[in-house]
Structure formats: C-alpha cells, structure tokens
Amino acid sequence: MSTYTEEVGNKLNELLEKTYDAEKGFKKAADNTDNPQLKSYFESKSKQRYDFGHELKTEFMSFGQEVDKGDSFTGKAHRAWMDVKALFSLDNAESMLEEAIRGEKAAIDDYEDVLSDTSLPSTTATILRSQKDAIQNGLANIKILEDVR
C-alpha cells in the first residue's frame, strides 16, 4: 500500500488541523455577529471547512496516514483574537470580516505549500486543488460583504 512521505504526512496533518481550526473560527464569528449576511457567510464557511476536513481525513486514512484532530495553538490564538475584536471593536463586523479575509489568504498559502510537494499522490493533489480553488473563489466573492460593514 502506498503512503505519504513523513514530510508530506506532517504537512497534511497540519493542514487538516488548520482546517478544523478555521471551521471553529468561522463558527465563533457567526456566533459573534448580529448581521444576517455576515452570519450566513460565516456559517457557510464553517460548514465548508467541516466538509473539507472530512474529505481530507478520508483521503489521508486511505493512505494509512494517522490523523491528528487537535486544536493548534495558532487556531486558538486566532479565535481568541476574534473574541477580543468582537468585544472591543466599534465596528466588530468589519473587524471579523478583515480577520476572515486574513485567515483565508493564509489558508491559500498553506494549500500552495502542500501542493508544491512533488511526492503528493494525484488523488490528494486533486482534492487540495479543489479546496484551494473554493477558498480563492470565496475570497474573490467576499468583496460583496465588505459593503455590508
């Protein structure tokens, strides 16, 4: 049975962990806004990351990869920062949206880092490209929400 190199396995596990962190962060953002459009956007992004996580987990397991579904320190810090912004910002909808945009740009960078590995199996690369494209499309469409502020 084929498997990932140790380096690829570690990168993919980190990506999966960040995907679950993003799911929780978007859920927290949805809970911290009263704006119906932003709430809907954040809930949709949380569901998307939930789906991404399960798709990645299934793919990893098919290659014998041990999956770690822990919270990363970075993810906890990101959610804590969103909490602080929600509590103290005069325009918390704008702040949460800006933080979401920053997180989405970081996610795209993370996907590109993993996709740059030439030892990545084609099925995994296809899934990662599809998820990265979905994040990029969502980032392009977020301009509409910036007017909601």
Sequence and secondary structure as in RCSB ss.txt:
>XXXX:A:sequence
MSTYTEEVGNKLNELLEKTYDAEKGFKKAADNTDNPQLKSYFESKSKQRYDFGHELKTEFMSFGQEVDKGDSFTG
KAHRAWMDVKALFSLDNAESMLEEAIRGEKAAIDDYEDVLSDTSLPSTTATILRSQKDAIQNGLANIKILEDVR
>XXXX:A:secstr
     HHHHHHHHHHHHHHHHHHHHHHHHHHT   HHHHHHHHHHHHHHHHHHHHHHHHHHHTT        HHH
HHHHHHHHHHHHH TTHHHHHHHHHHHHHHHHHHHHHHHHT TTS HHHHHHHHHHHHHHHHHHHHTHHHHTT 
